[in-house]
Amino acid sequence: MKQLVLVRHGQSTWNLQNRFTGWVDVDLSERGVNEARDAGCTLKAQGYRFDLAMTSFLQRSIHTLELILEEMNQISLPVHTDWRLNERHYGALQGLDKKETAARHGDEQVLKWRRGYAVRPPALEANDPSHPANDPRYNGIDGLPATESLADTLLRGTKWRQAKLERLLGSCRIVLVGVHGSRARAIAWSFDGSCAGE
């Protein structure tokens, strides 16, 4: 039987500041570092030994995965990064304080942007320096989002699973995926209860 273990990144500096983060590449807070180390200790205590690890292009997820693998004495484990494992793109909300945004636009509107299944936050302009098309890490990638709804993240997670995960599972028995909150939900929702190769 194959196993897929999803681990959310530790608290980021912008989680601590209560900001919409999305694809802005912020690192872990001190608490986030400790959470990642604790996750590694827990996985090790539970007897996990991974064959492969995967994570997003964002340093809070990469750093979390590195700390987990360090605690598990698996730092030489092959790690695959993929932009499709990035957090949900919050568009023009990225960087804004969540309480201030609610005071400006109303709690109901912010709730729709955050939890509405098909509702996208306002998009980034193409010339915005924080648009992913202006980041060299994403050179040559078509279809980069300027904002995303939860439905968009589900579709992205499903495409990643079909195009990348199922191929990489191959002979791997246990895979660790370091992801973001919305990505973990989208990946979990994209499975129909079975795992490729079982």
C-alpha positions in Angstrom: 0.0 0.0 0.0 1.2 3.5 -0.9 1.0 6.4 1.6 0.9 10.1 1.0 1.7 12.3 4.0 0.7 15.9 3.8 2.3 18.4 6.2 1.4 22.1 6.3 4.3 24.5 6.7 4.9 26.1 10.1 3.8 29.5 11.0 5.2 32.1 8.6 6.2 35.7 9.5 3.1 36.9 7.7 0.8 34.4 9.4 2.1 36.0 12.6 1.3 39.5 11.3 -2.2 38.3 10.1 -1.5 39.2 6.5 -2.8 37.6 3.3 0.3 35.8 2.1 -0.5 33.8 -1.1 2.6 33.6 -3.3 4.6 36.2 -1.5 7.8 34.4 -0.5 8.1 34.9 3.3 10.0 32.6 5.6 9.0 30.9 8.9 8.6 32.7 12.2 10.5 31.3 15.2 7.3 29.5 16.2 7.1 28.1 12.6 10.6 26.7 12.9 9.7 25.0 16.2 6.5 23.6 14.6 8.4 22.1 11.7 11.0 20.5 14.0 8.1 19.1 16.2 6.5 17.6 13.1 9.8 15.9 12.2 10.1 14.5 15.6 6.5 13.2 15.6 6.9 11.6 12.2 10.2 9.9 13.3 8.6 8.7 16.5 5.7 7.2 14.5 8.3 5.2 12.5 7.9 7.0 9.1 10.7 6.6 6.6 10.0 8.4 3.3 11.1 7.5 -0.2 10.5 10.9 -1.7 9.5 14.4 -0.7 7.8 17.2 -2.6 7.1 20.8 -1.9 6.2 24.2 -3.4 8.5 27.0 -4.8 7.9 29.0 -1.6 10.6 29.2 1.1 8.2 28.7 4.1 7.3 25.3 2.7 10.8 24.4 1.6 12.2 25.4 5.0 9.6 23.4 6.8 10.4 20.3 4.8 14.2 20.8 5.3 13.6 21.0 9.1 11.4 17.9 9.1 13.9 15.9 7.2 16.7 17.1 9.4 14.8 15.9 12.5 14.2 12.5 10.8 17.8 12.1 9.7 16.6 12.0 6.1 18.3 15.1 4.7 19.5 13.3 1.6 16.0 12.3 0.6 15.2 13.3 -3.0 13.0 16.5 -3.0 10.9 17.6 -6.0 9.6 21.2 -6.1 6.6 22.2 -8.2 4.9 25.6 -8.5 1.5 23.9 -8.5 2.1 23.1 -4.8 2.2 26.8 -4.0 -0.4 28.4 -1.7 -3.6 29.8 -3.1 -2.9 33.0 -4.9 -4.7 35.8 -3.1 -4.1 38.4 -5.9 -4.2 42.0 -4.9 -5.0 41.1 -1.3 -1.5 39.7 -0.8 0.4 41.7 1.9 -2.8 43.3 3.3 -3.7 43.0 7.0 -6.7 40.8 7.3 -8.5 42.9 9.9 -7.8 46.2 8.1 -9.1 44.6 4.8 -12.3 43.5 6.6 -12.8 47.0 8.1 -12.4 48.5 4.6 -14.4 46.0 2.5 -16.7 44.4 5.2 -16.5 41.0 6.9 -19.0 39.5 4.4 -16.9 40.4 1.4 -13.7 39.2 2.9 -15.4 35.9 3.9 -16.5 35.5 0.3 -12.9 36.1 -1.0 -11.5 33.7 1.6 -14.1 30.9 1.7 -16.3 31.3 -1.3 -15.7 28.3 -3.5 -15.7 30.0 -6.9 -15.0 33.6 -5.7 -11.7 35.1 -6.7 -10.1 38.0 -4.8 -9.2 41.1 -6.9 -6.4 40.1 -9.4 -2.9 41.6 -9.5 -2.2 43.8 -12.5 0.3 42.2 -15.0 2.8 44.9 -14.4 2.7 44.5 -10.6 6.2 43.6 -9.3 4.7 40.7 -7.3 2.9 39.1 -10.2 4.5 35.7 -10.7 5.2 36.4 -14.4 7.8 39.0 -13.1 9.6 36.3 -10.9 12.4 34.4 -12.6 11.4 31.2 -10.8 8.3 31.0 -13.0 10.0 31.7 -16.4 8.5 29.6 -19.1 5.5 28.5 -17.2 2.1 29.2 -18.9 -1.1 30.0 -17.1 0.3 31.6 -14.0 -2.5 33.0 -11.9 -3.0 36.6 -10.9 -5.6 35.5 -8.3 -7.3 32.2 -7.5 -10.6 30.9 -6.0 -10.7 27.7 -3.9 -12.1 26.0 -7.1 -9.0 27.1 -9.0 -6.7 25.6 -6.3 -8.6 22.3 -6.5 -8.2 22.2 -10.3 -4.5 23.0 -9.9 -4.1 20.3 -7.3 -5.9 17.7 -9.5 -3.7 18.6 -12.5 -0.5 18.3 -10.4 -1.6 14.9 -9.0 -2.4 13.6 -12.5 0.7 15.0 -14.2 3.4 14.7 -11.5 2.4 12.8 -8.4 1.1 9.7 -10.0 4.2 9.5 -12.2 6.6 10.0 -9.3 4.9 7.5 -7.0 6.0 4.6 -9.2 8.1 2.4 -6.9 7.9 4.9 -4.0 5.9 3.5 -1.1 5.8 6.5 1.3 5.8 10.1 0.0 6.0 13.3 2.1 4.5 16.5 0.7 5.2 19.8 2.4 2.4 22.1 1.4 0.3 25.1 2.4 -3.2 25.0 4.0 -5.3 25.5 0.9 -3.0 23.1 -1.1 -3.4 20.3 1.4 -7.2 20.6 1.2 -7.1 20.7 -2.6 -4.8 17.7 -2.9 -6.9 15.7 -0.4 -10.1 16.7 -2.3 -8.6 15.7 -5.6 -8.2 12.0 -4.5 -11.2 9.7 -4.9 -10.1 7.5 -2.1 -7.6 5.5 -4.1 -3.9 5.9 -4.7 -2.1 5.3 -8.0 -0.4 2.0 -8.2 -2.4 0.3 -5.5 
